[in-house]
Amino acid sequence: MTIKLHTADEIRAKIGTEIGLSDWMMIDQDMINRFADLTDDHQFIHIDPEAAAKTPFGGTIAHGFLVLSMIASMGKAASFAMQGIYMGVNYGFDKVRIMAPVRSGKRIRGRFALKDMIERSPGQWMATLDCTIEIEGEDKPAVKAGWLSLQFVK
């Protein structure tokens, strides 16, 4: 995949606009189980379909942190890079809200808007993205987050 490089002015011109929409991604029980093993979070609502069926969720649901972590993969759809970039890093989140459960077998996608792009110091730019993780066929999103990343440019 070739990433087009942009000037600071080109990137700043996109502030306030949607810059990416990912493909749909399946969240299945196998993925949920592997995440449970990886994080040692084996709460029954995630891994026990029989017990979870008796809850208001009606079945197993993905861990909120699993859904949030998919931002890294879905964020490729919002990929933009400044001319002269030699490194980009995750800087964290301003705010994260896990708003709705993602049931096993549902698909999610990420919608990304550029909120801000500032030069923190010479050669170091911080982007703030408004991220919404949507659940296919549902009105309420799974996650809303303000995602921060840094680009280091020469």
Backbone bond lengths (Angstrom), bond angles and torsions (degrees), N, CA, C in turn:
res aa  C-N    CA-C-N  psi(-1)  N-CA   C-N-CA  omega(-1)  CA-C   N-CA-C  phi
1 M - - - 1.453 - - 1.525 108.92 -
2 T 1.311 116.90 126.61 1.449 122.45 178.43 1.526 109.06 -94.23
3 I 1.308 115.22 128.49 1.461 120.71 178.98 1.523 108.18 -100.51
4 K 1.316 116.19 126.15 1.457 120.89 176.73 1.519 108.80 -74.33
5 L 1.323 116.06 133.79 1.460 120.82 178.15 1.530 109.58 -91.80
6 H 1.333 115.22 140.25 1.459 121.39 -175.55 1.525 110.77 -122.17
7 T 1.316 115.81 154.95 1.458 120.68 172.21 1.528 108.45 -79.11
8 A 1.315 115.94 163.45 1.467 120.23 176.83 1.525 110.47 -58.59
9 D 1.320 117.54 -41.13 1.467 120.66 179.68 1.524 111.61 -64.09
10 E 1.343 117.60 -39.35 1.464 120.44 178.03 1.528 110.90 -63.96
11 I 1.315 116.20 -41.08 1.466 119.82 179.38 1.524 110.42 -67.93
12 R 1.317 116.90 -45.78 1.472 119.80 179.92 1.525 111.85 -61.38
13 A 1.327 117.62 -29.91 1.467 121.16 178.55 1.525 111.54 -65.85
14 K 1.324 117.03 -18.06 1.471 121.23 -179.87 1.529 112.80 -90.94
15 I 1.332 117.46 -3.49 1.466 119.96 179.24 1.526 109.14 -58.39
16 G 1.333 114.70 131.91 1.457 120.76 -179.53 1.521 114.24 89.45
17 T 1.334 116.87 2.60 1.465 119.68 -179.16 1.528 110.56 -118.99
18 E 1.322 114.38 157.83 1.461 120.05 174.21 1.527 107.98 -73.51
19 I 1.334 115.77 130.52 1.466 119.52 -178.22 1.525 112.77 -116.56
20 G 1.325 117.19 -1.28 1.454 118.02 178.55 1.515 113.40 -172.22
21 L 1.333 114.30 148.10 1.453 123.04 175.30 1.528 106.01 -140.07
22 S 1.316 116.51 118.21 1.465 120.08 -176.23 1.519 111.43 -78.40
23 D 1.318 115.18 168.32 1.457 121.01 169.95 1.522 108.48 -71.94
24 W 1.326 115.69 163.15 1.459 120.64 174.62 1.515 109.51 -70.18
25 M 1.322 116.34 144.53 1.459 123.34 -178.25 1.530 108.62 -130.30
26 M 1.333 116.86 129.19 1.462 121.88 -179.27 1.527 110.56 -78.52
27 I 1.319 115.11 134.07 1.462 121.64 172.35 1.534 105.82 -111.60
28 D 1.323 116.40 100.59 1.460 119.83 -176.46 1.533 111.01 -107.27
29 Q 1.309 115.65 173.64 1.458 120.29 -175.44 1.523 112.16 -63.58
30 D 1.321 117.18 -34.90 1.467 119.25 178.25 1.531 110.83 -61.59
31 M 1.333 117.08 -43.96 1.469 120.98 178.61 1.531 110.13 -62.28
32 I 1.332 116.50 -43.49 1.463 121.13 179.57 1.530 110.49 -61.82
33 N 1.317 116.92 -44.42 1.471 121.02 179.54 1.525 111.60 -63.33
34 R 1.331 116.89 -42.18 1.473 119.86 178.89 1.526 110.64 -64.24
35 F 1.334 117.83 -39.09 1.460 121.06 177.79 1.528 110.05 -65.22
36 A 1.331 116.59 -41.15 1.471 120.72 177.64 1.528 110.42 -58.68
37 D 1.333 116.52 -43.94 1.463 120.28 179.03 1.527 111.14 -65.78
38 L 1.312 116.42 -42.88 1.461 121.39 -178.10 1.525 112.00 -63.55
39 T 1.328 116.82 -38.82 1.468 121.13 -174.95 1.527 113.46 -101.18
40 D 1.327 116.23 -2.73 1.463 122.64 -177.26 1.528 111.16 57.59
41 D 1.337 115.50 38.33 1.467 122.46 176.47 1.526 107.50 -114.98
42 H 1.327 116.14 91.07 1.454 122.06 -174.29 1.533 112.87 -106.19
43 Q 1.330 116.68 33.00 1.463 119.84 177.98 1.537 109.23 -56.77
44 F 1.320 116.34 139.16 1.464 121.85 -172.46 1.527 113.70 -57.50
45 I 1.329 118.15 -30.20 1.472 119.27 -178.58 1.525 112.22 -64.99
46 H 1.327 115.98 -15.21 1.462 120.54 178.64 1.527 112.50 -98.32
47 I 1.329 117.79 -36.24 1.469 118.98 -167.64 1.527 115.81 -119.83
48 D 1.311 118.55 -6.34 1.473 120.74 -177.18 1.534 109.25 -117.73
49 P 1.336 117.08 93.38 1.468 120.05 -176.33 1.529 113.62 -58.06
50 E 1.312 117.76 -36.47 1.462 121.00 -178.70 1.531 111.30 -66.68
51 A 1.309 117.02 -50.02 1.466 120.85 179.62 1.528 110.92 -68.04
52 A 1.329 117.25 -39.94 1.465 120.96 -179.13 1.522 111.50 -66.11
53 A 1.327 117.59 -28.25 1.469 121.19 178.67 1.523 111.42 -63.43
54 K 1.307 117.63 -22.42 1.472 122.44 -178.89 1.532 112.77 -87.31
55 T 1.324 117.10 -1.13 1.461 121.68 -179.92 1.528 109.48 -95.36
56 P 1.324 118.00 169.96 1.474 120.26 175.30 1.535 113.16 -59.56
57 F 1.342 118.03 -18.35 1.464 120.72 179.04 1.524 111.53 -74.70
58 G 1.333 117.12 -24.12 1.455 120.84 177.92 1.517 114.66 75.86
59 G 1.299 117.40 7.30 1.463 122.70 -179.39 1.507 109.36 166.33
60 T 1.311 116.09 -176.61 1.458 119.69 -177.92 1.528 110.86 -71.31
61 I 1.326 114.40 151.44 1.462 121.66 178.52 1.527 108.92 -129.19
62 A 1.319 115.49 153.94 1.464 121.49 176.76 1.522 110.03 -70.46
63 H 1.303 116.14 149.42 1.459 121.64 171.83 1.532 108.06 -61.60
64 G 1.320 116.46 140.40 1.463 119.09 176.19 1.517 111.92 -58.01
65 F 1.337 116.82 -37.96 1.467 119.68 179.92 1.522 111.91 -70.88
66 L 1.334 117.97 -27.39 1.463 120.01 173.91 1.521 109.34 -64.51
67 V 1.319 116.01 -48.95 1.462 120.07 -179.75 1.528 110.21 -60.69
68 L 1.326 116.88 -45.90 1.468 120.70 178.47 1.525 111.32 -59.19
69 S 1.324 117.22 -41.58 1.468 120.09 -176.74 1.522 112.57 -65.40
70 M 1.319 117.86 -20.71 1.458 120.42 179.68 1.528 112.12 -71.15
71 I 1.332 117.23 -10.18 1.468 120.92 176.17 1.528 110.10 -56.38
72 A 1.322 117.15 -37.70 1.468 119.96 -178.39 1.528 111.02 -59.50
73 S 1.312 117.07 -43.94 1.461 120.84 179.30 1.531 111.52 -73.02
74 M 1.322 116.32 -46.42 1.461 120.07 -178.47 1.523 111.98 -67.16
75 G 1.335 116.42 -27.68 1.457 121.38 -178.06 1.516 113.94 -63.89
76 K 1.328 117.27 -15.58 1.472 119.86 176.74 1.524 110.71 -59.33
77 A 1.326 116.73 -27.07 1.466 121.17 178.49 1.527 111.42 -68.11
78 A 1.332 116.53 -20.96 1.467 121.36 -179.77 1.520 110.30 -106.99
79 S 1.296 115.66 22.20 1.457 120.04 -174.69 1.528 111.39 -65.48
80 F 1.289 114.85 127.25 1.459 121.34 173.85 1.518 106.38 -147.18
81 A 1.275 116.20 145.46 1.460 119.52 -178.59 1.516 109.59 -139.59
82 M 1.303 114.14 144.81 1.453 121.06 179.87 1.530 109.75 -83.90
83 Q 1.309 115.61 146.22 1.461 119.74 176.24 1.523 109.59 -56.10
84 G 1.331 116.69 135.74 1.452 121.55 179.29 1.517 114.04 88.23
85 I 1.331 117.81 4.36 1.465 119.97 -178.55 1.528 110.49 -63.61
86 Y 1.321 115.52 136.71 1.456 119.75 172.85 1.521 111.72 -124.23
87 M 1.340 116.82 -9.55 1.453 119.72 177.95 1.523 109.30 -163.55
88 G 1.323 115.08 141.93 1.453 121.33 172.75 1.523 108.21 -129.46
89 V 1.333 116.44 141.28 1.467 120.21 -179.89 1.525 110.22 -138.78
90 N 1.313 113.81 151.46 1.447 122.72 172.06 1.526 107.48 -69.05
91 Y 1.318 117.76 135.98 1.456 120.41 179.15 1.524 111.89 -113.62
92 G 1.337 116.13 -15.32 1.456 119.20 177.50 1.508 112.34 126.66
93 F 1.326 114.64 -154.79 1.464 121.81 -176.76 1.519 109.68 -135.80
94 D 1.333 116.08 141.89 1.456 120.74 171.40 1.513 109.89 -77.00
95 K 1.313 115.50 -45.14 1.454 120.84 -175.19 1.520 107.95 -153.55
96 V 1.325 115.83 137.88 1.463 121.42 176.73 1.518 108.02 -132.05
97 R 1.316 115.70 132.79 1.456 121.29 174.67 1.523 108.08 -129.73
98 I 1.342 115.70 124.02 1.463 121.43 173.96 1.516 104.84 -94.93
99 M 1.325 116.09 108.76 1.462 121.27 -165.15 1.528 114.97 -102.60
100 A 1.316 117.42 -27.21 1.463 119.88 -177.78 1.522 108.74 -151.26
101 P 1.344 117.16 146.24 1.465 119.81 179.53 1.524 111.49 -72.90
102 V 1.321 114.61 147.39 1.467 121.02 173.32 1.523 106.45 -105.43
103 R 1.311 115.32 110.81 1.455 120.50 -179.37 1.521 110.63 -73.85
104 S 1.306 115.63 146.53 1.459 120.92 175.95 1.529 109.24 -54.66
105 G 1.333 115.41 133.45 1.461 120.77 -179.33 1.516 114.27 93.41
106 K 1.322 118.02 -0.92 1.462 121.83 178.39 1.534 109.70 -92.54
107 R 1.331 115.09 160.04 1.462 120.62 176.57 1.524 109.52 -109.82
108 I 1.334 114.75 145.63 1.464 121.67 178.49 1.518 108.86 -126.22
109 R 1.322 115.62 160.07 1.470 121.27 171.97 1.515 108.58 -148.46
110 G 1.330 114.90 159.37 1.450 120.85 -179.74 1.513 112.05 -106.95
111 R 1.324 115.34 138.67 1.471 123.10 175.47 1.521 106.42 -119.25
112 F 1.328 116.90 129.27 1.460 121.88 -171.08 1.526 111.27 -127.95
113 A 1.333 114.90 131.28 1.464 121.67 175.27 1.524 107.83 -124.92
114 L 1.321 116.52 139.95 1.459 121.10 177.83 1.523 108.77 -81.26
115 K 1.315 115.75 117.08 1.470 120.86 -179.75 1.524 111.07 -90.75
116 D 1.330 116.25 -38.81 1.464 119.06 -177.08 1.522 110.11 -161.46
117 M 1.324 116.19 156.75 1.464 123.59 174.13 1.515 105.80 -147.38
118 I 1.339 115.58 111.53 1.463 119.26 -176.87 1.519 110.43 -126.29
119 E 1.311 115.35 149.85 1.461 120.72 174.55 1.527 107.44 -89.43
120 R 1.326 115.75 108.69 1.471 121.42 -178.23 1.518 111.77 -75.22
121 S 1.303 115.50 -36.14 1.463 122.77 175.67 1.523 105.55 -158.18
122 P 1.331 118.34 166.80 1.465 118.70 -177.85 1.538 111.59 -54.61
123 G 1.333 114.85 123.26 1.457 120.55 178.27 1.516 115.16 81.72
124 Q 1.326 118.59 5.07 1.461 121.89 -179.70 1.533 109.11 -128.22
125 W 1.328 115.64 112.52 1.455 122.49 -176.13 1.524 110.63 -114.21
126 M 1.328 116.53 134.66 1.454 121.16 178.22 1.528 109.54 -111.22
127 A 1.333 114.30 125.09 1.463 121.13 175.75 1.524 108.73 -102.22
128 T 1.318 115.99 141.34 1.455 122.35 172.11 1.520 106.94 -117.51
129 L 1.335 115.35 121.79 1.460 121.45 179.42 1.524 109.50 -112.12
130 D 1.325 116.38 133.42 1.458 121.05 169.17 1.519 105.97 -85.41
131 C 1.326 116.25 118.14 1.464 122.01 -176.02 1.522 109.58 -114.53
132 T 1.309 114.66 134.80 1.460 121.25 174.41 1.517 107.31 -127.36
133 I 1.335 116.66 124.30 1.456 120.61 174.73 1.524 107.01 -100.24
134 E 1.325 114.35 113.48 1.451 121.94 -177.11 1.529 110.45 -92.72
135 I 1.329 115.65 151.96 1.461 122.56 175.15 1.527 106.70 -109.58
136 E 1.309 115.51 125.57 1.463 120.06 -177.79 1.530 110.84 -56.50
137 G 1.333 115.57 128.89 1.447 121.73 176.72 1.518 115.11 80.34
138 E 1.322 117.79 5.48 1.465 120.61 -179.47 1.524 109.99 -122.96
139 D 1.328 115.43 147.43 1.462 120.86 -178.26 1.524 112.98 -78.20
140 K 1.318 116.06 -38.07 1.465 120.87 -175.51 1.532 109.66 -87.42
141 P 1.332 117.41 132.26 1.467 119.17 178.31 1.528 111.83 -72.71
142 A 1.308 115.35 157.37 1.468 120.94 176.42 1.519 110.46 -73.77
143 V 1.340 116.14 -44.55 1.468 121.65 -174.09 1.519 109.71 -142.68
144 K 1.324 115.23 143.61 1.461 122.63 166.46 1.528 106.10 -127.08
145 A 1.322 115.62 133.62 1.463 118.96 -176.09 1.519 110.92 -149.58
146 G 1.329 115.18 148.94 1.461 122.40 170.02 1.514 107.52 -100.97
147 W 1.319 117.54 104.93 1.469 123.61 -172.56 1.522 110.07 -97.57
148 L 1.313 116.83 130.55 1.465 122.96 -179.81 1.525 110.11 -108.79
149 S 1.316 116.05 136.72 1.458 120.31 174.29 1.518 109.21 -141.41
150 L 1.308 114.51 155.11 1.460 121.01 179.50 1.525 110.14 -115.28
151 Q 1.323 115.22 140.42 1.457 121.48 172.29 1.509 107.25 -119.79
152 F 1.319 115.18 129.07 1.455 122.31 177.35 1.518 108.46 -103.27
153 V 1.346 116.66 122.50 1.467 121.27 -175.43 1.530 110.64 -123.48
154 K 1.303 114.61 152.34 1.467 121.80 177.46 1.506 110.61 -92.29
